């Protein structure tokens, strides 16, 4: 279960849409989800900066292209990437059965 009040976006969300959501919600990180609304990664302000530096037009790149993906450990348990932003918002995922 996600315990934070993070703003969720689909993998197909454009970088421009993501930036506008960050601005509107005054957040620096978004939770990227798949078609089943399962977390697959996070998109941070740093990712948007990287995309801009690569001359990516914000309405052509997608969240899936620049996000930090959810990692799966050797026991099959999902965990969020080791980013400062992920640690600051206190994300927790369910343990694998």
N, C-alpha and C positions, 0 to 999 in steps of 0.2 A: 504494500500500500504506500502511496506517496503521501508523506505527512506535511508537505509544504503547500502553500497556496500558489504554486507556480502557475504561470500562464502556459497553456498547452498549445502547440501548433502541430500541424500535419507535416510530414516530411516534404511534401510538395509545396509548402508555403514559400513564396519568393522571399529573397533577402530584403527587398523593399518592404513587403508586408510585415516581416519580422521586425524590422527596424521601427516601423510605425507602431507596432504593438508594444515594443519596449518603451518607446517614448510615451505613448498614451497611458501605459500602466506604471511608468516610472520604475522599470526593472532593467537589470543588465544581463539577465539570463532567461531563456525560454526552454521549456521541456518539449522535446520533439517526440511525437508519437507515431506509431504505425496505424494501419487501417483498423486495428482492433483496439485502439487507444492505449496500447502498451508502450511504455517508454523505450525509445531506441537511441536517445542521445540528448545532448544539450547544445543549444546555440547561444553563444555569449557575444557581448559587445566586441571582444577581441576577434572572434570569428568574422564579424561584419567588417572590422578594420582590415583583416587579412584579405577578405574578398575585394574590398575597395582597392587595396594596394595592388591586387592582381588585375586591376582594371575590369573587374566583373560588374556589369550593369546590375544594379540592385533588383530590377524586376525581371531579370533573366536567370540568375543563379537561384538555387533552392536551398532550403534548410539542410536537406540530406547531403548536399555537396560540401558543406563547410562545417557541419556539426561535429562534436566530439561524441563518438558512439558509446552506447552502453557496452560495458565489457562483461564477459562471462568467465568466471574463474574455473579452475580445474574440476570443481564439483558441480558445475553447471549453474551456479548461482549468479544472477545478474548483479552488477554493481556499476555505479556511475563512474565516469572517468575522473581521474585525479586532477581536478582543476580547482583553483582557488574559489571560483564562483560556486561550484557544486558544493564544496565544503561549507561555504558561508550560508547557504540556504537550508542546510540540514536535510538533504534528500535521503530517504531510505526506501529500499525496495524489498519485496517479500523474499524470504529465503526459499531456495528450491526445495521441493519435497524429497 
